[in-house]
Amino acid sequence: MSSHALSDSAKHLANKWLQGCVSGNAGHEICKKSLVPHTAFPLRVIDVGTAQSPYLKLYLPKKEETGRYVALSHCWGGQTPTITTNENLKKHLVGIPTPLPQTFEDAVLVTRALGIQHLWIDSLCILQDSSEDWAIHVPQMATIYGNSYITLAADAAKDSTTGFLNGAHRGRYAAKAIPFSCGGHEGTVWIRERGALCHQLPYHDWTSPKDSLRPLETVAGEAIRARCEVARRPQSALSTRAWVRQAH
């Protein structure tokens, strides 16, 4: 298991999965459309630069220009400290100030790691103080996410400052050995509690926070109850937002 989400092994695995998906070799025939880089760009995207030249700026695609871009689906959590407005639009076309909120920064790093040049983040690509600009973009949301080469869903990030990589801070829980006997054969099953991050991620469950606090069920010495694996419910911050269904 890699210690960080952007280690060389993690990036290699992510790219391998992505290529298997879009090539159809992984059985994802619908995803093969992403192989052809002829998807229309949104009105604005972020040029993420490169690791060697990490310079960010807004980019205005030419009319009917096509290509690949990454979209970020995230939970604002109230307000985000970095937005594009009518006042700073020209500045952002030259360069977006850094440091970015951590969730945005992580999205930039993943976009570069996937070898993609452009990224779409709502608060930076839509003029936040313009009702006219919102009126243009709101009807296009499903298309923007649908046309992205890949969408990053920051499930565990409660706001734009939380980030979603944080691999170095993941803790591991101690495993417990449970002896068992079956058909004359003796063996041992090793069980450990899911990490805190895992409780937040899976399945876009709409479970209430109250349900997610149920304690893990006690495991009997001679038997492992099937309910153990679902004893805790996911706590995805992103999945508490109804609009996320449009993005995914």
Backbone bond lengths (Angstrom), bond angles and torsions (degrees), N, CA, C in turn:
res aa  C-N    CA-C-N  psi(-1)  N-CA   C-N-CA  omega(-1)  CA-C   N-CA-C  phi
1 M - - - 1.474 - - 1.524 109.61 -
2 S 1.329 116.20 127.94 1.461 120.28 -179.12 1.526 110.84 -70.35
3 S 1.345 115.48 145.62 1.466 120.02 -179.32 1.523 112.28 -80.69
4 H 1.334 117.71 -13.18 1.460 119.89 -178.95 1.516 109.85 -145.62
5 A 1.325 115.31 144.10 1.461 120.89 -174.47 1.518 113.26 -67.27
6 L 1.329 118.86 -16.25 1.469 121.02 178.83 1.526 111.55 -115.73
7 S 1.314 117.31 27.23 1.459 120.16 172.66 1.528 108.32 -67.90
8 D 1.323 116.84 163.26 1.462 120.08 -179.45 1.528 111.47 -57.87
9 S 1.341 116.58 -40.90 1.466 119.44 -178.94 1.528 110.89 -67.17
10 A 1.341 116.87 -37.70 1.464 119.98 179.32 1.521 111.02 -67.43
11 K 1.331 117.10 -41.96 1.470 120.27 178.70 1.524 110.69 -64.61
12 H 1.322 116.18 -40.46 1.472 119.70 178.66 1.524 110.50 -62.04
13 L 1.320 117.13 -44.27 1.454 121.17 -179.33 1.529 111.22 -65.63
14 A 1.345 116.95 -42.20 1.457 120.43 179.50 1.528 111.22 -61.58
15 N 1.330 116.32 -44.25 1.464 119.76 179.08 1.526 111.71 -66.78
16 K 1.330 116.26 -35.30 1.466 120.29 178.03 1.523 110.41 -64.76
17 W 1.334 116.32 -45.18 1.465 120.32 178.06 1.520 111.17 -62.37
18 L 1.331 116.16 -43.14 1.458 120.76 -177.91 1.523 110.86 -63.79
19 Q 1.320 116.78 -44.56 1.460 119.88 -179.92 1.525 111.45 -66.25
20 G 1.339 115.83 -37.36 1.461 118.72 176.51 1.508 111.99 -63.79
21 C 1.327 115.13 -35.24 1.459 120.47 179.83 1.524 111.54 -68.80
22 V 1.322 116.86 -53.03 1.463 119.68 -173.56 1.523 112.89 -75.75
23 S 1.346 117.50 -19.92 1.465 119.71 178.11 1.516 111.82 -83.00
24 G 1.335 115.67 -15.64 1.457 119.23 -177.05 1.507 112.98 88.23
25 N 1.343 117.42 -5.43 1.464 120.38 -178.01 1.525 112.24 -68.58
26 A 1.339 116.42 -20.33 1.458 120.08 179.01 1.530 111.15 -93.90
27 G 1.313 116.89 9.89 1.458 120.70 179.25 1.511 114.45 85.43
28 H 1.349 117.29 10.74 1.459 121.04 -179.01 1.530 109.23 -99.62
29 E 1.306 116.55 75.49 1.453 120.40 -175.27 1.522 112.77 -61.89
30 I 1.341 116.80 -35.81 1.462 120.13 -178.65 1.525 111.06 -63.78
31 C 1.329 116.23 -30.93 1.465 120.15 -176.25 1.522 112.94 -75.27
32 K 1.320 117.86 -12.57 1.457 120.09 -175.92 1.523 112.40 -61.40
33 K 1.330 117.91 -22.86 1.460 120.71 179.76 1.521 110.99 -60.18
34 S 1.348 116.75 -26.23 1.461 120.35 -178.72 1.515 112.29 -70.61
35 L 1.339 117.20 -15.62 1.464 119.96 178.74 1.515 111.25 -65.05
36 V 1.321 116.86 -31.91 1.465 120.54 -177.37 1.526 108.80 -88.39
37 P 1.348 116.98 114.54 1.473 119.43 -175.52 1.520 112.96 -79.67
38 H 1.324 116.11 56.49 1.464 119.57 -179.21 1.525 110.91 -122.32
39 T 1.317 116.10 31.57 1.457 120.68 178.33 1.525 109.77 -84.44
40 A 1.307 116.93 135.47 1.459 120.84 -179.99 1.523 110.59 -66.48
41 F 1.315 116.66 137.13 1.455 122.08 176.41 1.529 110.66 -76.03
42 P 1.330 116.66 153.32 1.465 119.44 167.50 1.527 110.10 -66.21
43 L 1.311 117.15 176.47 1.462 121.80 -178.55 1.527 111.77 -59.65
44 R 1.338 116.06 -39.31 1.474 121.41 177.44 1.521 109.45 -136.57
45 V 1.309 117.33 146.08 1.460 122.90 172.50 1.523 107.58 -138.62
46 I 1.314 115.96 168.31 1.464 121.65 178.18 1.517 108.92 -100.75
47 D 1.316 116.54 127.38 1.460 121.90 171.07 1.523 106.59 -83.18
48 V 1.348 117.37 115.14 1.464 120.72 -172.87 1.521 113.43 -86.84
49 G 1.333 117.93 -0.37 1.454 119.34 -179.25 1.521 110.78 65.68
50 T 1.338 116.36 -148.55 1.459 121.67 178.71 1.519 108.69 -136.85
51 A 1.327 116.10 171.25 1.466 120.31 176.80 1.524 110.52 -62.62
52 Q 1.343 116.49 -32.80 1.458 120.98 179.97 1.530 111.65 -79.12
53 S 1.328 116.07 -29.90 1.457 121.00 178.21 1.526 108.58 -131.54
54 P 1.342 116.75 75.64 1.470 121.67 -172.52 1.520 113.30 -78.39
55 Y 1.316 114.68 64.61 1.454 120.36 -176.13 1.515 108.74 -109.45
56 L 1.317 117.55 120.17 1.457 122.45 -176.27 1.520 110.94 -99.94
57 K 1.318 116.04 141.00 1.466 120.21 173.76 1.520 109.36 -157.36
58 L 1.326 116.30 155.83 1.451 120.56 172.73 1.527 109.11 -73.30
59 Y 1.312 114.62 144.13 1.462 120.03 179.19 1.527 108.57 -125.55
60 L 1.325 116.06 133.99 1.454 122.10 178.11 1.524 109.01 -102.53
61 P 1.328 118.39 101.32 1.463 120.09 179.62 1.522 111.51 -60.48
62 K 1.302 114.98 147.56 1.460 119.61 175.83 1.530 109.40 -69.41
63 K 1.301 116.44 160.89 1.452 121.37 -179.70 1.527 109.94 -57.10
64 E 1.329 115.80 128.35 1.462 124.32 179.40 1.529 112.70 64.98
65 E 1.344 117.48 16.18 1.463 119.80 174.93 1.526 109.50 -69.28
66 T 1.322 116.52 140.35 1.455 121.14 -178.45 1.532 110.45 -122.66
67 G 1.308 115.59 164.50 1.454 120.77 178.80 1.521 110.55 165.30
68 R 1.316 115.79 -163.40 1.458 121.49 179.11 1.518 110.27 -111.93
69 Y 1.320 115.18 142.03 1.460 119.49 174.65 1.525 108.68 -147.41
70 V 1.328 115.06 156.68 1.461 122.99 175.50 1.522 107.41 -99.84
71 A 1.324 117.70 141.64 1.472 122.20 174.72 1.528 108.94 -113.62
72 L 1.314 115.66 142.21 1.460 121.13 176.73 1.526 109.91 -105.66
73 S 1.317 116.49 126.21 1.457 122.28 172.11 1.526 106.69 -108.37
74 H 1.322 116.73 118.18 1.465 119.43 -172.87 1.521 110.28 -147.29
75 C 1.307 114.91 164.83 1.461 122.22 178.29 1.530 108.77 -97.53
76 W 1.319 116.53 122.55 1.463 119.52 -179.36 1.525 111.46 -64.59
77 G 1.336 116.65 -40.52 1.459 119.86 -177.62 1.516 112.89 71.65
78 G 1.320 117.45 31.85 1.463 121.23 -179.15 1.509 109.93 111.30
79 Q 1.327 117.42 -91.14 1.451 122.18 178.71 1.520 109.58 -127.15
80 T 1.309 115.69 153.81 1.458 120.44 174.24 1.525 107.95 -116.40
81 P 1.341 117.99 139.26 1.460 119.87 -173.69 1.521 114.88 -73.94
82 T 1.330 117.87 -11.53 1.466 120.28 -177.55 1.526 109.47 -124.65
83 I 1.323 116.51 113.89 1.452 121.74 179.81 1.527 109.06 -138.57
84 T 1.323 115.32 164.19 1.466 121.16 173.70 1.523 108.57 -106.37
85 T 1.317 115.90 133.81 1.458 122.55 179.43 1.529 109.02 -130.81
86 N 1.313 116.32 174.26 1.470 119.52 175.10 1.515 111.19 -58.28
87 E 1.335 115.85 -34.52 1.457 120.55 -175.81 1.521 112.92 -69.65
88 N 1.345 117.08 -39.01 1.473 118.19 -175.43 1.530 113.83 -106.75
89 L 1.337 118.15 7.11 1.459 120.99 -177.68 1.529 111.84 -55.61
90 K 1.343 117.22 -48.80 1.471 119.40 -178.39 1.517 111.52 -61.45
91 K 1.334 116.78 -37.98 1.467 120.03 177.85 1.521 110.95 -64.62
92 H 1.344 116.80 -41.52 1.457 120.16 -178.96 1.522 112.31 -68.98
93 L 1.326 117.11 -24.25 1.471 119.75 175.51 1.529 111.04 -71.57
94 V 1.313 116.06 -20.09 1.467 121.35 176.94 1.526 110.28 -93.89
95 G 1.319 115.95 -41.85 1.449 120.24 179.49 1.521 110.73 -173.85
96 I 1.336 116.30 134.40 1.462 121.28 177.74 1.527 108.22 -90.78
97 P 1.346 117.37 126.65 1.465 119.67 -177.62 1.527 112.20 -61.16
98 T 1.311 115.33 143.73 1.457 122.44 174.76 1.527 108.74 -120.60
99 P 1.330 119.01 160.05 1.468 126.18 4.64 1.519 112.10 -76.38
100 L 1.321 114.78 149.63 1.453 121.49 175.36 1.525 109.48 -83.34
101 P 1.331 118.30 162.44 1.464 120.00 168.29 1.535 108.93 -54.24
102 Q 1.324 117.95 146.71 1.459 121.58 -169.48 1.527 113.50 -59.33
103 T 1.326 117.84 -36.86 1.464 119.91 178.53 1.521 110.48 -62.52
104 F 1.337 117.29 -40.21 1.466 121.74 177.48 1.525 110.26 -67.91
105 E 1.327 115.91 -42.82 1.463 120.78 179.95 1.526 110.57 -60.36
106 D 1.334 116.21 -43.43 1.466 119.76 178.82 1.521 110.83 -63.00
107 A 1.331 117.06 -39.41 1.466 120.54 178.55 1.523 111.19 -63.35
108 V 1.322 116.74 -39.05 1.469 121.01 177.01 1.529 110.10 -62.24
109 L 1.335 116.65 -45.28 1.465 120.95 -178.19 1.522 111.32 -63.42
110 V 1.335 116.98 -40.66 1.459 120.22 179.66 1.532 110.19 -68.61
111 T 1.325 117.47 -40.30 1.464 121.20 178.66 1.518 110.70 -59.13
112 R 1.325 117.05 -45.50 1.465 120.59 177.23 1.515 111.06 -63.63
113 A 1.342 116.71 -41.47 1.466 120.68 -178.24 1.522 111.88 -62.66
114 L 1.344 116.44 -29.35 1.462 121.30 178.65 1.525 112.13 -85.77
115 G 1.320 116.52 -0.91 1.456 120.64 178.23 1.512 113.97 73.44
116 I 1.324 117.03 29.14 1.467 122.19 -178.89 1.525 108.53 -111.77
117 Q 1.299 116.45 141.51 1.460 121.65 -171.17 1.522 114.23 -88.02
118 H 1.326 117.32 -27.41 1.460 119.45 -169.82 1.524 112.64 -123.01
119 L 1.318 114.61 147.73 1.459 123.09 -176.14 1.529 108.72 -136.32
120 W 1.335 116.15 140.96 1.465 120.62 176.57 1.518 109.33 -114.93
121 I 1.343 116.17 121.52 1.464 123.10 174.78 1.520 106.66 -127.62
122 D 1.317 116.54 126.40 1.462 120.10 -171.83 1.520 113.88 -54.62
123 S 1.331 118.11 -47.56 1.466 120.42 -173.94 1.523 113.14 -69.72
124 L 1.321 117.35 -16.92 1.464 120.96 178.31 1.525 112.60 -102.71
125 C 1.329 117.02 -23.08 1.460 120.19 -175.89 1.526 113.86 -102.78
126 I 1.327 116.15 -8.37 1.466 121.31 174.44 1.523 108.15 -115.84
127 L 1.309 117.21 134.60 1.465 120.42 178.05 1.520 108.89 -69.10
128 Q 1.309 116.03 112.41 1.453 120.28 -169.63 1.532 113.72 -73.94
129 D 1.324 117.17 -16.89 1.468 119.65 179.41 1.525 112.04 -107.08
130 S 1.336 116.40 19.21 1.460 119.93 -176.63 1.529 109.99 -122.31
131 S 1.310 116.84 109.83 1.465 120.43 176.79 1.524 110.24 -65.53
132 E 1.338 116.34 -30.77 1.466 119.66 178.38 1.529 110.98 -66.25
133 D 1.324 116.47 -40.83 1.467 119.96 -179.69 1.529 110.88 -69.56
134 W 1.329 116.36 -38.61 1.459 120.08 176.14 1.528 110.55 -63.47
135 A 1.323 116.73 -38.21 1.460 120.53 -179.71 1.528 111.47 -63.91
136 I 1.336 115.78 -30.20 1.462 120.39 177.37 1.527 110.32 -74.71
137 H 1.335 117.24 -42.14 1.452 121.21 -171.11 1.526 114.99 -83.03
138 V 1.322 117.44 -35.35 1.465 119.29 -175.73 1.529 112.51 -55.90
139 P 1.339 119.64 -46.57 1.469 118.60 179.13 1.534 112.93 -67.20
140 Q 1.339 116.55 -15.79 1.461 120.54 -176.42 1.529 113.44 -97.47
141 M 1.343 117.84 -0.39 1.459 120.43 -173.55 1.533 112.51 -55.97
142 A 1.326 116.78 -48.28 1.465 119.67 -178.95 1.525 110.78 -61.20
143 T 1.332 116.72 -37.15 1.462 120.80 179.38 1.524 111.02 -70.21
144 I 1.328 116.88 -40.46 1.466 120.53 -179.76 1.521 110.31 -60.75
145 Y 1.335 116.33 -48.73 1.461 118.91 178.53 1.528 111.57 -70.72
146 G 1.326 116.88 -36.64 1.456 120.16 -178.90 1.513 113.34 -66.98
147 N 1.328 117.62 -30.64 1.464 121.70 -179.01 1.522 113.42 -88.92
148 S 1.324 117.91 -6.68 1.468 119.31 -178.89 1.525 110.13 -68.06
149 Y 1.314 115.62 146.04 1.473 120.57 177.12 1.517 109.64 -62.91
150 I 1.327 115.63 -39.06 1.456 121.66 175.37 1.529 107.54 -154.78
151 T 1.315 116.87 144.98 1.468 121.83 176.30 1.519 108.94 -110.10
152 L 1.324 116.23 127.70 1.457 122.11 175.90 1.528 107.80 -91.09
153 A 1.312 117.21 117.86 1.461 121.72 178.90 1.526 108.26 -102.06
154 A 1.318 116.52 107.27 1.469 121.26 -177.99 1.527 109.38 -82.04
155 D 1.321 116.55 69.75 1.463 122.33 -174.36 1.521 113.39 -56.95
156 A 1.324 116.75 -46.79 1.465 120.19 -170.66 1.523 112.83 -83.89
157 A 1.321 117.95 -8.31 1.468 120.69 -177.13 1.522 110.11 -85.13
158 K 1.323 117.42 117.44 1.462 120.50 -178.09 1.526 112.38 -75.85
159 D 1.353 116.85 -17.78 1.462 120.71 176.98 1.517 108.86 -158.82
160 S 1.325 116.24 -177.07 1.468 120.16 -175.23 1.522 113.10 -70.58
161 T 1.328 117.64 -15.25 1.469 120.33 -176.96 1.523 113.07 -95.07
162 T 1.333 118.15 -6.81 1.466 120.98 -173.00 1.517 113.05 -78.21
163 G 1.333 116.98 -40.28 1.460 120.34 -175.02 1.514 110.93 82.64
164 F 1.362 115.45 166.26 1.466 118.52 -179.71 1.523 113.20 -136.63
165 L 1.321 118.41 2.93 1.462 120.50 175.95 1.532 109.56 -88.49
166 N 1.299 117.05 -77.26 1.465 122.16 171.13 1.522 114.46 44.12
167 G 1.312 116.01 34.27 1.463 118.48 -176.07 1.500 114.06 -63.41
168 A 1.333 117.34 -33.46 1.454 119.39 -175.61 1.517 112.72 -68.24
169 H 1.335 117.67 -14.76 1.461 120.86 -176.47 1.520 112.82 -100.72
170 R 1.324 118.00 5.38 1.446 119.98 -178.53 1.530 110.07 -74.67
171 G 1.305 115.56 126.97 1.452 119.70 178.46 1.523 111.02 -94.34
172 R 1.330 116.12 157.22 1.452 120.97 176.60 1.520 108.92 -116.80
173 Y 1.310 114.60 139.54 1.442 119.85 179.96 1.532 109.17 -93.67
174 A 1.324 116.17 146.25 1.457 120.78 179.84 1.525 110.46 -65.83
175 A 1.327 116.41 140.67 1.456 121.56 179.39 1.527 110.17 -87.38
176 K 1.332 115.79 150.11 1.458 121.70 178.55 1.519 108.71 -115.84
177 A 1.336 116.47 132.52 1.459 121.80 -179.56 1.528 109.94 -88.43
178 I 1.325 116.32 126.24 1.460 122.50 178.89 1.535 108.53 -118.09
179 P 1.338 117.92 106.36 1.473 119.81 177.06 1.525 110.50 -67.41
180 F 1.342 117.10 147.89 1.452 119.61 176.21 1.533 109.07 -145.79
181 S 1.309 114.09 161.27 1.456 121.07 178.02 1.517 107.84 -133.88
182 C 1.323 116.63 131.32 1.464 120.25 -177.40 1.528 109.08 -148.21
183 G 1.341 116.84 117.76 1.456 120.83 176.97 1.515 113.42 59.71
184 G 1.290 115.62 34.19 1.458 119.28 179.93 1.510 114.73 84.75
185 H 1.318 117.54 -0.50 1.461 121.71 179.18 1.526 109.90 -104.14
186 E 1.304 115.54 136.43 1.459 121.11 177.96 1.531 109.48 -101.35
187 G 1.292 116.60 146.74 1.453 119.42 178.70 1.516 111.41 -162.27
188 T 1.310 115.17 -177.33 1.463 121.40 -179.84 1.522 109.09 -137.15
189 V 1.306 115.81 133.77 1.465 121.53 173.31 1.523 107.54 -108.33
190 W 1.327 115.89 130.99 1.466 120.91 178.47 1.522 108.95 -101.03
191 I 1.319 116.30 127.73 1.467 122.06 -176.52 1.515 109.34 -126.89
192 R 1.318 116.12 137.76 1.458 119.59 171.96 1.523 108.82 -140.01
193 E 1.291 115.83 153.87 1.460 121.19 179.91 1.521 110.07 -70.24
194 R 1.301 115.97 144.40 1.457 119.83 172.77 1.517 109.89 -59.32
195 G 1.331 116.24 144.51 1.455 120.42 175.73 1.522 110.98 -67.58
196 A 1.328 115.95 162.16 1.464 120.25 -176.92 1.521 111.95 -59.24
197 L 1.329 117.33 -37.22 1.462 120.46 -179.06 1.527 110.85 -64.06
198 C 1.328 116.73 -38.39 1.458 120.04 -178.32 1.522 111.91 -64.22
199 H 1.331 116.96 -29.01 1.456 119.17 179.03 1.529 110.99 -65.59
200 Q 1.313 117.25 -22.63 1.462 120.71 -174.02 1.523 112.89 -91.76
201 L 1.336 117.60 -17.73 1.448 118.67 -166.22 1.523 118.28 -90.96
202 P 1.321 121.75 -49.06 1.462 119.41 -155.62 1.522 115.61 -72.52
203 Y 1.292 113.72 148.58 1.456 125.71 155.35 1.523 117.22 69.58
204 H 1.289 120.39 0.76 1.470 121.32 -176.26 1.523 110.71 49.30
205 D 1.301 115.50 49.79 1.459 122.36 179.34 1.525 108.94 -73.43
206 W 1.334 116.81 144.45 1.460 120.95 -178.79 1.528 111.12 -100.07
207 T 1.337 116.48 25.79 1.453 122.01 -178.64 1.524 111.10 -63.49
208 S 1.319 116.44 144.37 1.458 120.03 178.55 1.513 110.47 -74.71
209 P 1.352 118.56 153.60 1.467 121.29 177.99 1.521 112.81 -55.55
210 K 1.353 117.21 -32.94 1.467 119.92 -179.14 1.528 109.63 -62.00
211 D 1.346 116.91 -41.93 1.457 120.27 -179.63 1.522 111.76 -66.29
212 S 1.335 116.70 -31.29 1.460 120.09 -174.82 1.518 112.43 -72.08
213 L 1.318 118.20 -10.91 1.456 121.25 -177.18 1.522 113.37 -94.47
214 R 1.336 118.15 7.35 1.450 120.26 179.26 1.519 110.62 -61.43
215 P 1.310 119.27 135.18 1.463 121.13 -179.64 1.520 111.14 -69.88
216 L 1.336 116.15 154.28 1.455 120.01 175.65 1.519 109.95 -62.53
217 E 1.309 116.80 138.65 1.454 121.30 -179.63 1.522 109.40 -72.17
218 T 1.330 117.06 140.94 1.457 122.07 178.91 1.516 110.08 -66.62
219 V 1.327 115.71 135.31 1.465 120.53 -179.33 1.524 109.03 -94.08
220 A 1.320 117.43 122.29 1.459 121.18 177.74 1.514 109.56 -69.55
221 G 1.334 115.59 150.88 1.460 119.97 -176.44 1.500 113.70 -61.12
222 E 1.342 118.28 -37.23 1.452 120.30 -174.59 1.525 113.77 -98.86
223 A 1.320 117.74 -4.15 1.465 119.41 -177.42 1.514 110.23 -148.39
224 I 1.292 116.22 151.71 1.463 122.78 177.45 1.513 107.26 -116.20
225 R 1.299 115.96 116.90 1.457 119.61 -177.25 1.527 110.76 -74.24
226 A 1.303 115.18 136.84 1.463 119.88 -178.27 1.514 112.07 -60.91
227 R 1.344 116.04 -27.38 1.459 118.59 -177.06 1.514 112.62 -69.40
228 C 1.322 118.68 -12.14 1.464 121.07 -178.14 1.520 111.72 -56.45
229 E 1.335 116.25 -39.92 1.456 118.85 -173.65 1.515 112.24 -73.89
230 V 1.328 118.38 -12.35 1.463 120.79 177.02 1.520 111.45 -120.39
231 A 1.346 115.98 19.88 1.454 119.32 -175.32 1.511 112.51 -67.83
232 R 1.326 116.62 -27.73 1.454 119.40 174.81 1.512 108.66 -113.35
233 R 1.294 116.44 138.54 1.451 121.60 -179.93 1.521 109.79 -95.32
234 P 1.345 117.21 152.76 1.462 120.49 178.38 1.522 112.71 -64.46
235 Q 1.323 115.75 153.05 1.455 121.56 -177.68 1.528 110.12 -126.60
236 S 1.299 117.51 41.04 1.452 121.53 -176.70 1.520 111.04 -61.01
237 A 1.332 116.28 117.69 1.468 120.43 177.00 1.522 110.50 -63.71
238 L 1.323 116.58 -38.85 1.461 120.85 -177.78 1.522 111.40 -63.09
239 S 1.328 116.64 -36.73 1.449 120.29 -175.75 1.521 113.93 -76.36
240 T 1.323 117.16 -2.29 1.462 119.66 173.58 1.519 111.33 -83.66
241 R 1.332 117.27 -3.77 1.458 121.95 -179.60 1.521 109.80 -101.50
242 A 1.325 117.46 120.27 1.466 120.59 -175.53 1.529 111.66 -62.51
243 W 1.333 116.88 -33.59 1.469 118.94 -175.67 1.525 112.50 -67.02
244 V 1.342 117.25 -13.91 1.454 119.25 -177.12 1.527 110.91 -65.41
245 R 1.319 117.69 -22.71 1.461 119.89 178.22 1.530 111.67 -67.05
246 Q 1.325 116.16 -25.38 1.467 119.95 176.33 1.515 109.79 -71.83
247 A 1.342 116.52 -34.42 1.455 120.89 -176.67 1.518 112.64 -78.05
248 H 1.332 117.68 -25.86 1.451 120.48 -173.46 1.515 111.08 -113.14
